[in-house]
Amino acid sequence: MAKVIVVGGGPAGIMAAISASKQNEVILIEKNNEIGKKLKLTGGGRCNITNNRNIEDFFDKIVNNKKFLYSSFYTFSNYNLLEYFKDNNLEYKVEYDEKVYTKSDKADDVINVLLNNLLKNNVEIIYNTTVCDLVIEDGEAKGVVTNKGEKISCDKLIVTTGGKSYPATGSDGSMFEILKKYGHEIKPLYPALIPLVTQESFVKNLQGVAMKDVCISTKIKKKKIETQGDMIFTHFGISGPAVLKFSSYINKALDNNPIEITIDFLQKTSSDELSKIIRENPNKNILTNLKSILPQNFLKEILTLLNLSDKKPNELKKEDELKIIEYIKCMKLTVSEMLTIKAAMVTSGGVSVKEINSSNLESKIIKNLFFAGEVIDVDAETGGYNLQIAFSTGYLAGSDY
């Protein structure tokens, strides 16, 4: 029986430990006093376990290095994951956009199932312990050194220490420096799935205004980037599902210059249809005509900006009507930056996939060293896809293939 050490008790590490414990002696080392600390934050604390789409459709939702994930996804798919939870009596439900949540809306239910499995499979969990170095001899992983000065040996080492987002949960990026020391390339770390900061001052006046089903777009190096969904204005810029998704596609480009983006707040309404609505009741003011299709606070700010607050349709010049339509159908905002990586849901970047064998997730540089989860340079849109990456890669890294 081989001895396996898993470093990091997030979803990837837990699944790696469960997978490895079928045929091996397993030790899971976690720096917090509990496992799954970051897991508790997913889905706003409700735990968006995975997505119910066909696994083939997941690849369109992967932002970086989708081909690398083929073996992981097909070895342990979302349906395998849901079957696993069902076998362990966890009830779940499928909501908007095929997102899967616990029936109770509690992340603790997921963590309890995983913890019970670890204990049932005799996985030894060492809490409140940080791995501060690896034991590498003759190009082979032989163990770890902890912050308590203890050296623990193993036959197989699986690193699942996460990225650099939400460092309070334990993923502070410290493992990247250790891996660099032993020759692994770490791709630059960027925040992903994060709110965006905009330059326009009027946005502050819209703080708290939520907009449904918008389309956000831009062009980077002649490539069009477009996401759709709900958004919300904040005191610093914009946030919400469509914005978070969008941020993952522009984070690297923001390093160089601010990016101009375009927002269509009524993507299902044409400019001609909007023109008719604006002029629908000639004796009422424009705001009254439009408030059935857009939030009143949003309309007030736009009309104030254009000095058209009190105008009635029969007083409205065609050029002013076009300006209103432009703000609604084609609002230009300048994104200057993102919030810091500490606020990001996910880290983009990490251990280069070129240095990992995608069929079993073993390092191509160090024998018997494996990786899973966010520590690898893979990330996805919102909707349960990042958690599925963690579970799938964890399962494969822990397997004896």
Secondary structure as the mmCIF struct_conf table of DSSP 4:
data_model
#
loop_
_struct_conf.conf_type_id
_struct_conf.id
_struct_conf.beg_label_comp_id
_struct_conf.beg_label_asym_id
_struct_conf.beg_label_seq_id
_struct_conf.end_label_comp_id
_struct_conf.end_label_asym_id
_struct_conf.end_label_seq_id
STRN STRN1 LYS A 3 VAL A 7
BEND BEND1 GLY A 10 GLY A 10
HELX_RH_AL_P HELX_RH_AL_P1 PRO A 11 ALA A 20
TURN_TY1_P TURN_TY1_P1 SER A 21 GLN A 23
BEND BEND2 ASN A 24 ASN A 24
STRN STRN2 GLU A 25 ILE A 29
BEND BEND3 LYS A 31 ILE A 35
TURN_TY1_P TURN_TY1_P2 LYS A 37 LYS A 38
HELX_RH_3T_P HELX_RH_3T_P1 LEU A 39 GLY A 45
TURN_TY1_P TURN_TY1_P3 ARG A 46 ARG A 46
STRN STRN3 ASN A 48 ASN A 51
BEND BEND4 ARG A 53 ARG A 53
HELX_RH_AL_P HELX_RH_AL_P2 ILE A 55 PHE A 58
HELX_RH_3T_P HELX_RH_3T_P2 PHE A 59 LYS A 61
STRN STRN4 ILE A 62 ASN A 64
BEND BEND5 LYS A 66 LYS A 66
HELX_RH_3T_P HELX_RH_3T_P3 LYS A 67 LEU A 69
HELX_RH_AL_P HELX_RH_AL_P3 TYR A 70 THR A 75
BEND BEND6 PHE A 76 PHE A 76
HELX_RH_AL_P HELX_RH_AL_P4 ASN A 78 ASP A 87
TURN_TY1_P TURN_TY1_P4 ASN A 88 ASN A 89
STRN STRN5 TYR A 92 VAL A 94
HELX_RH_3T_P HELX_RH_3T_P4 TYR A 96 GLU A 98
STRN STRN6 LYS A 99 THR A 102
TURN_TY1_P TURN_TY1_P5 LYS A 103 SER A 104
BEND BEND7 ASP A 105 ASP A 105
HELX_RH_AL_P HELX_RH_AL_P5 ALA A 107 LYS A 120
TURN_TY1_P TURN_TY1_P6 ASN A 121 ASN A 122
STRN STRN7 GLU A 124 ILE A 126
BEND BEND8 ASN A 128 ASN A 128
STRN STRN8 VAL A 131 GLU A 137
TURN_TY1_P TURN_TY1_P7 ASP A 138 GLY A 139
STRN STRN9 GLU A 140 THR A 146
TURN_TY1_P TURN_TY1_P8 ASN A 147 LYS A 148
BEND BEND9 GLY A 149 GLY A 149
STRN STRN10 LYS A 151 SER A 153
BEND BEND10 ASP A 155 ASP A 155
STRN STRN11 LYS A 156 VAL A 159
BEND BEND11 LYS A 164 TYR A 166
HELX_RH_3T_P HELX_RH_3T_P5 PRO A 167 THR A 169
TURN_TY1_P TURN_TY1_P9 GLY A 170 GLY A 170
BEND BEND12 GLY A 173 GLY A 173
HELX_RH_AL_P HELX_RH_AL_P6 SER A 174 LYS A 181
TURN_TY1_P TURN_TY1_P10 TYR A 182 GLY A 183
STRN STRN12 ILE A 186 ALA A 192
BEND BEND13 LEU A 193 LEU A 193
STRN STRN13 LEU A 196 THR A 198
HELX_RH_3T_P HELX_RH_3T_P6 SER A 201 LEU A 206
TURN_TY1_P TURN_TY1_P11 GLN A 207 GLY A 208
STRN STRN14 ALA A 210 ILE A 220
TURN_TY1_P TURN_TY1_P12 LYS A 221 LYS A 222
STRN STRN15 LYS A 223 PHE A 233
BEND BEND14 HIS A 235 PHE A 236
STRN STRN16 GLY A 237 SER A 239
BEND BEND15 GLY A 240 GLY A 240
HELX_RH_AL_P HELX_RH_AL_P7 PRO A 241 ILE A 250
TURN_TY1_P TURN_TY1_P13 ASN A 251 LYS A 252
HELX_RH_3T_P HELX_RH_3T_P7 ALA A 253 ASP A 255
TURN_TY1_P TURN_TY1_P14 ASN A 256 ASN A 256
BEND BEND16 ASN A 257 ASN A 257
STRN STRN17 ILE A 259 ASP A 264
TURN_TY1_P TURN_TY1_P15 PHE A 265 LYS A 268
BEND BEND17 THR A 269 THR A 269
HELX_RH_AL_P HELX_RH_AL_P8 SER A 271 ILE A 278
TURN_TY1_P TURN_TY1_P16 ARG A 279 ARG A 279
BEND BEND18 GLU A 280 ASN A 281
TURN_TY1_P TURN_TY1_P17 PRO A 282 ASN A 283
BEND BEND19 LYS A 284 LYS A 284
HELX_RH_AL_P HELX_RH_AL_P9 ILE A 286 LEU A 290
TURN_TY1_P TURN_TY1_P18 LYS A 291 ILE A 293
BEND BEND20 LEU A 294 LEU A 294
HELX_RH_AL_P HELX_RH_AL_P10 GLN A 296 LEU A 305
TURN_TY1_P TURN_TY1_P19 LEU A 306 ASN A 307
TURN_TY1_P TURN_TY1_P20 SER A 309 ASP A 310
HELX_RH_3T_P HELX_RH_3T_P8 PRO A 313 GLU A 315
HELX_RH_AL_P HELX_RH_AL_P11 LYS A 318 LYS A 329
BEND BEND21 CYS A 330 CYS A 330
STRN STRN18 MET A 331 MET A 338
HELX_RH_3T_P HELX_RH_3T_P9 ILE A 341 ALA A 343
BEND BEND22 MET A 345 MET A 345
STRN STRN19 VAL A 346 VAL A 351
HELX_RH_3T_P HELX_RH_3T_P10 VAL A 353 GLU A 355
STRN STRN20 ILE A 356 ILE A 356
TURN_TY1_P TURN_TY1_P21 SER A 358 ASN A 360
STRN STRN21 GLU A 362 SER A 363
BEND BEND23 LYS A 364 ILE A 366
STRN STRN22 LYS A 367 LYS A 367
TURN_TY1_P TURN_TY1_P22 ASN A 368 ASN A 368
STRN STRN23 LEU A 369 PHE A 371
HELX_RH_3T_P HELX_RH_3T_P11 GLY A 373 VAL A 375
STRN STRN24 ILE A 376 ILE A 376
BEND BEND24 ASP A 377 ASP A 377
STRN STRN25 ASP A 379 ALA A 380
TURN_TY1_P TURN_TY1_P23 THR A 382 GLY A 384
HELX_RH_AL_P HELX_RH_AL_P12 TYR A 385 GLY A 398
BEND BEND25 SER A 399 SER A 399
#
